[in-house]
Amino acid sequence: MKREGIEELPLYPETRACRRPTTEHILRLFSLAERHVLFASGATVRVFEPKFSPLQIQILQLLGVPLAQYRVDH
């Protein structure tokens, strides 16, 4: 956050500002991010990729985690 000049992020309940996020705040933000794979007869039929909010994308970028890590074909 400091490197990017960001003073706070809306990580508290009701999207209140947080100046010093903890690991718990970050993990909570991603707790519902899931990828689902639909199989039929042992073959992949469809992959449902996680949909990230703008805040989640911002956090991943700040942490240096590419969104491609969440794709099946990475």
PyMOL Python script that loads the backbone (N, CA, C, O; Angstrom):
from pymol import cmd

cmd.read_pdbstr("""\
ATOM      1  N   MET A   1       0.843  -1.185   0.000  1.00  0.00           N
ATOM      2  CA  MET A   1       0.000   0.000   0.000  1.00  0.00           C
ATOM      3  C   MET A   1       0.885   1.243   0.000  1.00  0.00           C
ATOM      4  O   MET A   1       0.619   2.211  -0.713  1.00  0.00           O
ATOM      5  N   LYS A   2       1.928   1.201   0.803  1.00  0.00           N
ATOM      6  CA  LYS A   2       2.806   2.362   0.880  1.00  0.00           C
ATOM      7  C   LYS A   2       3.454   2.626  -0.476  1.00  0.00           C
ATOM      8  O   LYS A   2       3.525   3.769  -0.929  1.00  0.00           O
ATOM      9  N   ARG A   3       3.925   1.558  -1.117  1.00  0.00           N
ATOM     10  CA  ARG A   3       4.580   1.685  -2.421  1.00  0.00           C
ATOM     11  C   ARG A   3       3.661   2.343  -3.450  1.00  0.00           C
ATOM     12  O   ARG A   3       4.123   3.111  -4.294  1.00  0.00           O
ATOM     13  N   GLU A   4       2.369   2.047  -3.382  1.00  0.00           N
ATOM     14  CA  GLU A   4       1.392   2.570  -4.335  1.00  0.00           C
ATOM     15  C   GLU A   4       0.732   3.867  -3.871  1.00  0.00           C
ATOM     16  O   GLU A   4      -0.106   4.426  -4.578  1.00  0.00           O
ATOM     17  N   GLY A   5       1.107   4.344  -2.684  1.00  0.00           N
ATOM     18  CA  GLY A   5       0.529   5.584  -2.165  1.00  0.00           C
ATOM     19  C   GLY A   5      -0.921   5.435  -1.711  1.00  0.00           C
ATOM     20  O   GLY A   5      -1.697   6.389  -1.760  1.00  0.00           O
ATOM     21  N   ILE A   6      -1.273   4.239  -1.273  1.00  0.00           N
ATOM     22  CA  ILE A   6      -2.633   3.970  -0.812  1.00  0.00           C
ATOM     23  C   ILE A   6      -2.636   4.036   0.715  1.00  0.00           C
ATOM     24  O   ILE A   6      -1.909   3.297   1.379  1.00  0.00           O
ATOM     25  N   GLU A   7      -3.449   4.915   1.255  1.00  0.00           N
ATOM     26  CA  GLU A   7      -3.484   5.084   2.712  1.00  0.00           C
ATOM     27  C   GLU A   7      -4.444   4.130   3.402  1.00  0.00           C
ATOM     28  O   GLU A   7      -4.223   3.753   4.553  1.00  0.00           O
ATOM     29  N   GLU A   8      -5.514   3.735   2.708  1.00  0.00           N
ATOM     30  CA  GLU A   8      -6.496   2.850   3.330  1.00  0.00           C
ATOM     31  C   GLU A   8      -7.272   2.100   2.264  1.00  0.00           C
ATOM     32  O   GLU A   8      -7.355   2.521   1.111  1.00  0.00           O
ATOM     33  N   LEU A   9      -7.836   0.977   2.682  1.00  0.00           N
ATOM     34  CA  LEU A   9      -8.672   0.149   1.813  1.00  0.00           C
ATOM     35  C   LEU A   9      -9.966  -0.175   2.560  1.00  0.00           C
ATOM     36  O   LEU A   9      -9.952  -0.292   3.786  1.00  0.00           O
ATOM     37  N   PRO A  10     -11.072  -0.319   1.852  1.00  0.00           N
ATOM     38  CA  PRO A  10     -12.359  -0.601   2.506  1.00  0.00           C
ATOM     39  C   PRO A  10     -12.506  -2.078   2.878  1.00  0.00           C
ATOM     40  O   PRO A  10     -13.273  -2.805   2.246  1.00  0.00           O
ATOM     41  N   LEU A  11     -11.778  -2.516   3.893  1.00  0.00           N
ATOM     42  CA  LEU A  11     -11.770  -3.926   4.282  1.00  0.00           C
ATOM     43  C   LEU A  11     -12.591  -4.255   5.521  1.00  0.00           C
ATOM     44  O   LEU A  11     -12.895  -5.421   5.770  1.00  0.00           O
ATOM     45  N   TYR A  12     -12.947  -3.259   6.285  1.00  0.00           N
ATOM     46  CA  TYR A  12     -13.756  -3.520   7.480  1.00  0.00           C
ATOM     47  C   TYR A  12     -15.219  -3.721   7.086  1.00  0.00           C
ATOM     48  O   TYR A  12     -15.624  -3.342   5.987  1.00  0.00           O
ATOM     49  N   PRO A  13     -16.016  -4.318   7.985  1.00  0.00           N
ATOM     50  CA  PRO A  13     -17.450  -4.452   7.686  1.00  0.00           C
ATOM     51  C   PRO A  13     -18.063  -3.114   7.271  1.00  0.00           C
ATOM     52  O   PRO A  13     -17.623  -2.048   7.701  1.00  0.00           O
ATOM     53  N   GLU A  14     -19.068  -3.198   6.444  1.00  0.00           N
ATOM     54  CA  GLU A  14     -19.724  -2.021   5.868  1.00  0.00           C
ATOM     55  C   GLU A  14     -18.748  -1.213   5.017  1.00  0.00           C
ATOM     56  O   GLU A  14     -18.927  -0.010   4.833  1.00  0.00           O
ATOM     57  N   THR A  15     -17.728  -1.870   4.506  1.00  0.00           N
ATOM     58  CA  THR A  15     -16.680  -1.266   3.663  1.00  0.00           C
ATOM     59  C   THR A  15     -16.016  -0.046   4.298  1.00  0.00           C
ATOM     60  O   THR A  15     -15.629   0.897   3.608  1.00  0.00           O
ATOM     61  N   ARG A  16     -15.893  -0.083   5.629  1.00  0.00           N
ATOM     62  CA  ARG A  16     -15.175   0.997   6.303  1.00  0.00           C
ATOM     63  C   ARG A  16     -13.687   0.904   5.998  1.00  0.00           C
ATOM     64  O   ARG A  16     -13.160  -0.173   5.718  1.00  0.00           O
ATOM     65  N   ALA A  17     -13.030   2.033   6.056  1.00  0.00           N
ATOM     66  CA  ALA A  17     -11.617   2.123   5.701  1.00  0.00           C
ATOM     67  C   ALA A  17     -10.724   1.420   6.714  1.00  0.00           C
ATOM     68  O   ALA A  17     -10.967   1.462   7.920  1.00  0.00           O
ATOM     69  N   CYS A  18      -9.691   0.779   6.196  1.00  0.00           N
ATOM     70  CA  CYS A  18      -8.704   0.079   7.012  1.00  0.00           C
ATOM     71  C   CYS A  18      -7.325   0.581   6.597  1.00  0.00           C
ATOM     72  O   CYS A  18      -6.946   0.490   5.429  1.00  0.00           O
ATOM     73  N   ARG A  19      -6.584   1.107   7.558  1.00  0.00           N
ATOM     74  CA  ARG A  19      -5.249   1.651   7.261  1.00  0.00           C
ATOM     75  C   ARG A  19      -4.159   0.593   7.335  1.00  0.00           C
ATOM     76  O   ARG A  19      -3.140   0.700   6.651  1.00  0.00           O
ATOM     77  N   ARG A  20      -4.364  -0.418   8.153  1.00  0.00           N
ATOM     78  CA  ARG A  20      -3.351  -1.463   8.325  1.00  0.00           C
ATOM     79  C   ARG A  20      -4.013  -2.845   8.257  1.00  0.00           C
ATOM     80  O   ARG A  20      -4.324  -3.444   9.287  1.00  0.00           O
ATOM     81  N   PRO A  21      -4.222  -3.336   7.046  1.00  0.00           N
ATOM     82  CA  PRO A  21      -4.889  -4.641   6.901  1.00  0.00           C
ATOM     83  C   PRO A  21      -4.058  -5.775   7.504  1.00  0.00           C
ATOM     84  O   PRO A  21      -2.830  -5.789   7.417  1.00  0.00           O
ATOM     85  N   THR A  22      -4.749  -6.697   8.099  1.00  0.00           N
ATOM     86  CA  THR A  22      -4.103  -7.892   8.634  1.00  0.00           C
ATOM     87  C   THR A  22      -4.337  -9.043   7.666  1.00  0.00           C
ATOM     88  O   THR A  22      -5.150  -8.942   6.748  1.00  0.00           O
ATOM     89  N   THR A  23      -3.625 -10.123   7.880  1.00  0.00           N
ATOM     90  CA  THR A  23      -3.833 -11.323   7.066  1.00  0.00           C
ATOM     91  C   THR A  23      -5.279 -11.776   7.169  1.00  0.00           C
ATOM     92  O   THR A  23      -5.865 -12.209   6.177  1.00  0.00           O
ATOM     93  N   GLU A  24      -5.859 -11.681   8.355  1.00  0.00           N
ATOM     94  CA  GLU A  24      -7.256 -12.075   8.556  1.00  0.00           C
ATOM     95  C   GLU A  24      -8.195 -11.273   7.658  1.00  0.00           C
ATOM     96  O   GLU A  24      -9.124 -11.837   7.081  1.00  0.00           O
ATOM     97  N   HIS A  25      -7.964  -9.964   7.531  1.00  0.00           N
ATOM     98  CA  HIS A  25      -8.805  -9.143   6.663  1.00  0.00           C
ATOM     99  C   HIS A  25      -8.716  -9.609   5.211  1.00  0.00           C
ATOM    100  O   HIS A  25      -9.728  -9.716   4.518  1.00  0.00           O
ATOM    101  N   ILE A  26      -7.512  -9.878   4.769  1.00  0.00           N
ATOM    102  CA  ILE A  26      -7.292 -10.296   3.380  1.00  0.00           C
ATOM    103  C   ILE A  26      -7.923 -11.665   3.134  1.00  0.00           C
ATOM    104  O   ILE A  26      -8.602 -11.864   2.127  1.00  0.00           O
ATOM    105  N   LEU A  27      -7.702 -12.598   4.041  1.00  0.00           N
ATOM    106  CA  LEU A  27      -8.278 -13.931   3.867  1.00  0.00           C
ATOM    107  C   LEU A  27      -9.801 -13.889   3.876  1.00  0.00           C
ATOM    108  O   LEU A  27     -10.449 -14.609   3.117  1.00  0.00           O
ATOM    109  N   ARG A  28     -10.367 -13.056   4.726  1.00  0.00           N
ATOM    110  CA  ARG A  28     -11.826 -12.923   4.769  1.00  0.00           C
ATOM    111  C   ARG A  28     -12.358 -12.411   3.437  1.00  0.00           C
ATOM    112  O   ARG A  28     -13.403 -12.858   2.965  1.00  0.00           O
ATOM    113  N   LEU A  29     -11.637 -11.475   2.837  1.00  0.00           N
ATOM    114  CA  LEU A  29     -12.051 -10.899   1.557  1.00  0.00           C
ATOM    115  C   LEU A  29     -12.121 -11.964   0.464  1.00  0.00           C
ATOM    116  O   LEU A  29     -12.954 -11.879  -0.438  1.00  0.00           O
ATOM    117  N   PHE A  30     -11.246 -12.964   0.547  1.00  0.00           N
ATOM    118  CA  PHE A  30     -11.204 -14.009  -0.476  1.00  0.00           C
ATOM    119  C   PHE A  30     -11.877 -15.313  -0.040  1.00  0.00           C
ATOM    120  O   PHE A  30     -11.786 -16.317  -0.746  1.00  0.00           O
ATOM    121  N   SER A  31     -12.538 -15.311   1.091  1.00  0.00           N
ATOM    122  CA  SER A  31     -13.099 -16.554   1.634  1.00  0.00           C
ATOM    123  C   SER A  31     -14.157 -17.191   0.742  1.00  0.00           C
ATOM    124  O   SER A  31     -14.360 -18.403   0.809  1.00  0.00           O
ATOM    125  N   LEU A  32     -14.828 -16.416  -0.083  1.00  0.00           N
ATOM    126  CA  LEU A  32     -15.871 -16.981  -0.944  1.00  0.00           C
ATOM    127  C   LEU A  32     -15.430 -17.140  -2.398  1.00  0.00           C
ATOM    128  O   LEU A  32     -16.232 -17.540  -3.242  1.00  0.00           O
ATOM    129  N   ALA A  33     -14.181 -16.838  -2.701  1.00  0.00           N
ATOM    130  CA  ALA A  33     -13.670 -16.988  -4.072  1.00  0.00           C
ATOM    131  C   ALA A  33     -13.439 -18.471  -4.333  1.00  0.00           C
ATOM    132  O   ALA A  33     -12.598 -19.103  -3.693  1.00  0.00           O
ATOM    133  N   GLU A  34     -14.188 -19.013  -5.272  1.00  0.00           N
ATOM    134  CA  GLU A  34     -14.095 -20.440  -5.570  1.00  0.00           C
ATOM    135  C   GLU A  34     -14.120 -20.673  -7.073  1.00  0.00           C
ATOM    136  O   GLU A  34     -14.737 -19.920  -7.827  1.00  0.00           O
ATOM    137  N   ARG A  35     -13.443 -21.720  -7.486  1.00  0.00           N
ATOM    138  CA  ARG A  35     -13.541 -22.177  -8.864  1.00  0.00           C
ATOM    139  C   ARG A  35     -14.230 -23.533  -8.822  1.00  0.00           C
ATOM    140  O   ARG A  35     -13.885 -24.388  -8.007  1.00  0.00           O
ATOM    141  N   HIS A  36     -15.196 -23.722  -9.696  1.00  0.00           N
ATOM    142  CA  HIS A  36     -15.920 -24.989  -9.759  1.00  0.00           C
ATOM    143  C   HIS A  36     -15.666 -25.639 -11.110  1.00  0.00           C
ATOM    144  O   HIS A  36     -15.650 -24.972 -12.144  1.00  0.00           O
ATOM    145  N   VAL A  37     -15.467 -26.950 -11.082  1.00  0.00           N
ATOM    146  CA  VAL A  37     -15.250 -27.703 -12.306  1.00  0.00           C
ATOM    147  C   VAL A  37     -16.355 -28.748 -12.395  1.00  0.00           C
ATOM    148  O   VAL A  37     -16.561 -29.536 -11.472  1.00  0.00           O
ATOM    149  N   LEU A  38     -17.061 -28.739 -13.520  1.00  0.00           N
ATOM    150  CA  LEU A  38     -18.150 -29.681 -13.755  1.00  0.00           C
ATOM    151  C   LEU A  38     -17.612 -30.841 -14.581  1.00  0.00           C
ATOM    152  O   LEU A  38     -17.101 -30.652 -15.685  1.00  0.00           O
ATOM    153  N   PHE A  39     -17.733 -32.033 -14.034  1.00  0.00           N
ATOM    154  CA  PHE A  39     -17.260 -33.240 -14.711  1.00  0.00           C
ATOM    155  C   PHE A  39     -18.441 -34.099 -15.115  1.00  0.00           C
ATOM    156  O   PHE A  39     -19.465 -34.123 -14.433  1.00  0.00           O
ATOM    157  N   ALA A  40     -18.295 -34.805 -16.229  1.00  0.00           N
ATOM    158  CA  ALA A  40     -19.256 -35.815 -16.653  1.00  0.00           C
ATOM    159  C   ALA A  40     -18.464 -36.954 -17.275  1.00  0.00           C
ATOM    160  O   ALA A  40     -17.664 -36.733 -18.185  1.00  0.00           O
ATOM    161  N   SER A  41     -18.678 -38.144 -16.798  1.00  0.00           N
ATOM    162  CA  SER A  41     -17.960 -39.332 -17.290  1.00  0.00           C
ATOM    163  C   SER A  41     -16.451 -39.153 -17.233  1.00  0.00           C
ATOM    164  O   SER A  41     -15.735 -39.605 -18.126  1.00  0.00           O
ATOM    165  N   GLY A  42     -15.975 -38.504 -16.202  1.00  0.00           N
ATOM    166  CA  GLY A  42     -14.549 -38.331 -16.007  1.00  0.00           C
ATOM    167  C   GLY A  42     -13.900 -37.228 -16.826  1.00  0.00           C
ATOM    168  O   GLY A  42     -12.688 -37.029 -16.744  1.00  0.00           O
ATOM    169  N   ALA A  43     -14.688 -36.510 -17.613  1.00  0.00           N
ATOM    170  CA  ALA A  43     -14.141 -35.427 -18.443  1.00  0.00           C
ATOM    171  C   ALA A  43     -14.675 -34.088 -17.953  1.00  0.00           C
ATOM    172  O   ALA A  43     -15.799 -33.992 -17.461  1.00  0.00           O
ATOM    173  N   THR A  44     -13.853 -33.067 -18.098  1.00  0.00           N
ATOM    174  CA  THR A  44     -14.276 -31.719 -17.727  1.00  0.00           C
ATOM    175  C   THR A  44     -15.273 -31.206 -18.752  1.00  0.00           C
ATOM    176  O   THR A  44     -14.989 -31.176 -19.950  1.00  0.00           O
ATOM    177  N   VAL A  45     -16.435 -30.805 -18.278  1.00  0.00           N
ATOM    178  CA  VAL A  45     -17.479 -30.272 -19.149  1.00  0.00           C
ATOM    179  C   VAL A  45     -17.391 -28.747 -19.181  1.00  0.00           C
ATOM    180  O   VAL A  45     -17.475 -28.123 -20.239  1.00  0.00           O
ATOM    181  N   ARG A  46     -17.220 -28.165 -17.990  1.00  0.00           N
ATOM    182  CA  ARG A  46     -17.174 -26.701 -17.912  1.00  0.00           C
ATOM    183  C   ARG A  46     -16.452 -26.286 -16.639  1.00  0.00           C
ATOM    184  O   ARG A  46     -16.530 -26.955 -15.609  1.00  0.00           O
ATOM    185  N   VAL A  47     -15.750 -25.168 -16.737  1.00  0.00           N
ATOM    186  CA  VAL A  47     -15.055 -24.604 -15.591  1.00  0.00           C
ATOM    187  C   VAL A  47     -15.674 -23.242 -15.292  1.00  0.00           C
ATOM    188  O   VAL A  47     -15.793 -22.396 -16.178  1.00  0.00           O
ATOM    189  N   PHE A  48     -16.058 -23.043 -14.055  1.00  0.00           N
ATOM    190  CA  PHE A  48     -16.618 -21.775 -13.609  1.00  0.00           C
ATOM    191  C   PHE A  48     -15.529 -21.055 -12.817  1.00  0.00           C
ATOM    192  O   PHE A  48     -15.239 -21.407 -11.673  1.00  0.00           O
ATOM    193  N   GLU A  49     -14.932 -20.042 -13.444  1.00  0.00           N
ATOM    194  CA  GLU A  49     -13.840 -19.299 -12.825  1.00  0.00           C
ATOM    195  C   GLU A  49     -14.385 -18.366 -11.740  1.00  0.00           C
ATOM    196  O   GLU A  49     -15.532 -17.927 -11.822  1.00  0.00           O
ATOM    197  N   PRO A  50     -13.575 -18.063 -10.728  1.00  0.00           N
ATOM    198  CA  PRO A  50     -14.032 -17.114  -9.703  1.00  0.00           C
ATOM    199  C   PRO A  50     -14.202 -15.722 -10.307  1.00  0.00           C
ATOM    200  O   PRO A  50     -13.451 -15.316 -11.194  1.00  0.00           O
ATOM    201  N   LYS A  51     -15.183 -15.016  -9.818  1.00  0.00           N
ATOM    202  CA  LYS A  51     -15.410 -13.632 -10.235  1.00  0.00           C
ATOM    203  C   LYS A  51     -14.924 -12.747  -9.089  1.00  0.00           C
ATOM    204  O   LYS A  51     -15.401 -12.848  -7.959  1.00  0.00           O
ATOM    205  N   PHE A  52     -13.971 -11.883  -9.406  1.00  0.00           N
ATOM    206  CA  PHE A  52     -13.390 -11.030  -8.385  1.00  0.00           C
ATOM    207  C   PHE A  52     -13.963  -9.625  -8.440  1.00  0.00           C
ATOM    208  O   PHE A  52     -14.233  -9.085  -9.513  1.00  0.00           O
ATOM    209  N   SER A  53     -14.141  -9.044  -7.262  1.00  0.00           N
ATOM    210  CA  SER A  53     -14.583  -7.653  -7.169  1.00  0.00           C
ATOM    211  C   SER A  53     -13.390  -6.753  -7.489  1.00  0.00           C
ATOM    212  O   SER A  53     -12.247  -7.208  -7.457  1.00  0.00           O
ATOM    213  N   PRO A  54     -13.645  -5.490  -7.794  1.00  0.00           N
ATOM    214  CA  PRO A  54     -12.525  -4.565  -8.021  1.00  0.00           C
ATOM    215  C   PRO A  54     -11.564  -4.506  -6.827  1.00  0.00           C
ATOM    216  O   PRO A  54     -10.354  -4.382  -7.015  1.00  0.00           O
ATOM    217  N   LEU A  55     -12.093  -4.595  -5.604  1.00  0.00           N
ATOM    218  CA  LEU A  55     -11.230  -4.574  -4.420  1.00  0.00           C
ATOM    219  C   LEU A  55     -10.343  -5.822  -4.370  1.00  0.00           C
ATOM    220  O   LEU A  55      -9.156  -5.726  -4.060  1.00  0.00           O
ATOM    221  N   GLN A  56     -10.909  -6.978  -4.670  1.00  0.00           N
ATOM    222  CA  GLN A  56     -10.116  -8.208  -4.680  1.00  0.00           C
ATOM    223  C   GLN A  56      -9.006  -8.129  -5.737  1.00  0.00           C
ATOM    224  O   GLN A  56      -7.875  -8.542  -5.483  1.00  0.00           O
ATOM    225  N   ILE A  57      -9.327  -7.607  -6.899  1.00  0.00           N
ATOM    226  CA  ILE A  57      -8.327  -7.455  -7.952  1.00  0.00           C
ATOM    227  C   ILE A  57      -7.221  -6.505  -7.496  1.00  0.00           C
ATOM    228  O   ILE A  57      -6.040  -6.763  -7.727  1.00  0.00           O
ATOM    229  N   GLN A  58      -7.606  -5.418  -6.854  1.00  0.00           N
ATOM    230  CA  GLN A  58      -6.620  -4.461  -6.348  1.00  0.00           C
ATOM    231  C   GLN A  58      -5.689  -5.125  -5.327  1.00  0.00           C
ATOM    232  O   GLN A  58      -4.476  -4.924  -5.371  1.00  0.00           O
ATOM    233  N   ILE A  59      -6.249  -5.902  -4.423  1.00  0.00           N
ATOM    234  CA  ILE A  59      -5.450  -6.584  -3.405  1.00  0.00           C
ATOM    235  C   ILE A  59      -4.479  -7.568  -4.062  1.00  0.00           C
ATOM    236  O   ILE A  59      -3.304  -7.621  -3.700  1.00  0.00           O
ATOM    237  N   LEU A  60      -4.974  -8.344  -5.028  1.00  0.00           N
ATOM    238  CA  LEU A  60      -4.095  -9.285  -5.720  1.00  0.00           C
ATOM    239  C   LEU A  60      -2.943  -8.553  -6.409  1.00  0.00           C
ATOM    240  O   LEU A  60      -1.799  -9.008  -6.370  1.00  0.00           O
ATOM    241  N   GLN A  61      -3.248  -7.426  -7.032  1.00  0.00           N
ATOM    242  CA  GLN A  61      -2.206  -6.642  -7.694  1.00  0.00           C
ATOM    243  C   GLN A  61      -1.199  -6.113  -6.676  1.00  0.00           C
ATOM    244  O   GLN A  61       0.007  -6.151  -6.919  1.00  0.00           O
ATOM    245  N   LEU A  62      -1.682  -5.628  -5.552  1.00  0.00           N
ATOM    246  CA  LEU A  62      -0.776  -5.134  -4.507  1.00  0.00           C
ATOM    247  C   LEU A  62       0.131  -6.241  -3.981  1.00  0.00           C
ATOM    248  O   LEU A  62       1.287  -5.995  -3.636  1.00  0.00           O
ATOM    249  N   LEU A  63      -0.399  -7.458  -3.922  1.00  0.00           N
ATOM    250  CA  LEU A  63       0.378  -8.593  -3.426  1.00  0.00           C
ATOM    251  C   LEU A  63       1.254  -9.216  -4.514  1.00  0.00           C
ATOM    252  O   LEU A  63       2.070 -10.094  -4.233  1.00  0.00           O
ATOM    253  N   GLY A  64       1.080  -8.760  -5.754  1.00  0.00           N
ATOM    254  CA  GLY A  64       1.866  -9.314  -6.858  1.00  0.00           C
ATOM    255  C   GLY A  64       1.405 -10.684  -7.303  1.00  0.00           C
ATOM    256  O   GLY A  64       2.193 -11.458  -7.848  1.00  0.00           O
ATOM    257  N   VAL A  65       0.128 -10.998  -7.076  1.00  0.00           N
ATOM    258  CA  VAL A  65      -0.428 -12.290  -7.469  1.00  0.00           C
ATOM    259  C   VAL A  65      -1.183 -12.113  -8.785  1.00  0.00           C
ATOM    260  O   VAL A  65      -2.188 -11.402  -8.825  1.00  0.00           O
ATOM    261  N   PRO A  66      -0.716 -12.748  -9.860  1.00  0.00           N
ATOM    262  CA  PRO A  66      -1.403 -12.592 -11.140  1.00  0.00           C
ATOM    263  C   PRO A  66      -2.763 -13.305 -11.141  1.00  0.00           C
ATOM    264  O   PRO A  66      -2.913 -14.385 -10.569  1.00  0.00           O
ATOM    265  N   LEU A  67      -3.736 -12.683 -11.789  1.00  0.00           N
ATOM    266  CA  LEU A  67      -5.062 -13.298 -11.893  1.00  0.00           C
ATOM    267  C   LEU A  67      -4.992 -14.641 -12.612  1.00  0.00           C
ATOM    268  O   LEU A  67      -5.838 -15.506 -12.384  1.00  0.00           O
ATOM    269  N   ALA A  68      -4.009 -14.826 -13.462  1.00  0.00           N
ATOM    270  CA  ALA A  68      -3.853 -16.086 -14.205  1.00  0.00           C
ATOM    271  C   ALA A  68      -3.696 -17.278 -13.260  1.00  0.00           C
ATOM    272  O   ALA A  68      -3.976 -18.411 -13.653  1.00  0.00           O
ATOM    273  N   GLN A  69      -3.258 -17.048 -12.037  1.00  0.00           N
ATOM    274  CA  GLN A  69      -3.109 -18.149 -11.075  1.00  0.00           C
ATOM    275  C   GLN A  69      -4.438 -18.798 -10.744  1.00  0.00           C
ATOM    276  O   GLN A  69      -4.470 -19.915 -10.227  1.00  0.00           O
ATOM    277  N   TYR A  70      -5.525 -18.121 -11.032  1.00  0.00           N
ATOM    278  CA  TYR A  70      -6.852 -18.629 -10.719  1.00  0.00           C
ATOM    279  C   TYR A  70      -7.533 -19.262 -11.925  1.00  0.00           C
ATOM    280  O   TYR A  70      -8.710 -19.612 -11.851  1.00  0.00           O
ATOM    281  N   ARG A  71      -6.823 -19.413 -13.019  1.00  0.00           N
ATOM    282  CA  ARG A  71      -7.383 -19.998 -14.232  1.00  0.00           C
ATOM    283  C   ARG A  71      -6.888 -21.438 -14.393  1.00  0.00           C
ATOM    284  O   ARG A  71      -5.772 -21.773 -13.996  1.00  0.00           O
ATOM    285  N   VAL A  72      -7.734 -22.275 -14.979  1.00  0.00           N
ATOM    286  CA  VAL A  72      -7.403 -23.674 -15.173  1.00  0.00           C
ATOM    287  C   VAL A  72      -6.224 -23.831 -16.124  1.00  0.00           C
ATOM    288  O   VAL A  72      -5.384 -24.709 -15.928  1.00  0.00           O
ATOM    289  N   ASP A  73      -6.153 -22.994 -17.148  1.00  0.00           N
ATOM    290  CA  ASP A  73      -5.140 -23.147 -18.194  1.00  0.00           C
ATOM    291  C   ASP A  73      -3.842 -22.407 -17.903  1.00  0.00           C
ATOM    292  O   ASP A  73      -3.067 -22.174 -18.830  1.00  0.00           O
ATOM    293  N   HIS A  74      -3.571 -22.026 -16.656  1.00  0.00           N
ATOM    294  CA  HIS A  74      -2.343 -21.257 -16.373  1.00  0.00           C
ATOM    295  C   HIS A  74      -1.163 -22.119 -16.388  1.00  0.00           C
ATOM    296  O   HIS A  74      -0.048 -21.644 -16.171  1.00  0.00           O
TER     297      HIS A  74
END
""", "prot")
cmd.dss("prot")
cmd.show_as("cartoon", "prot")
cmd.util.cbc("prot")
cmd.orient("prot")
